[in-house]
């Protein structure tokens, strides 16, 4: 099995939802070394990110990223990725071995400009119904995410350019979904990224975990 070395350059389209969730409800999904940032008493921001990266990318695949909380560690702020799914075996391997991400294989069913459903076998993980983007502007942004590899805490950056727009959406997370316990509810904000160009850099070690993380 082979995969590209970091950084990964990915081009395609994406939809991202933001949710207010209870800090206590997601605490168990986040390493104790990371501080969860509250944006409202007892609430943090969670995110669902769904994307398709096309043939001009280092790998062509779809992706679902679940971020249950915004966190901080030694002055660095970013999202903690608790669940992540793709439909390409090389993306699974690269995600686990380069970034320490718990990537799993899943199936993605896209209805362009309308919805996307993610499943593993007969188990549905989620469905996002969304509207088409009407008003958009070109934007360059960057963000950081945390992950873990063995006892190491990692942080890595993602820089992107895109036609950014606000849209409406409805998220369905069945009870049997592995991340149903986050209590995502309906999005407070949904962003569409068209003509997305994304650069995901190699991670750096920022600290140590008290307990080693083992992904099965």
Secondary structure, 3 states (H helix, E strand, C coil): CCCCCCCEEEEEEEEEEEEEEEHHHHHHHCCCCCEECCCECCEEEEEEEEEEECCCCCCCEEEEEEEEEEEEECCEEEEEEEEEEECCHHHHHHHHHHHCCCEEECEEEEECCCEEEEEECCEEEEEEEECCCCCCEEEEEEEEEEEEEEEEEEEEEEEEEEEEEEECEEEECCCCCCCHHHCCCCCCEEEEEEEEEEEECCCEEEEEEEEEECCC
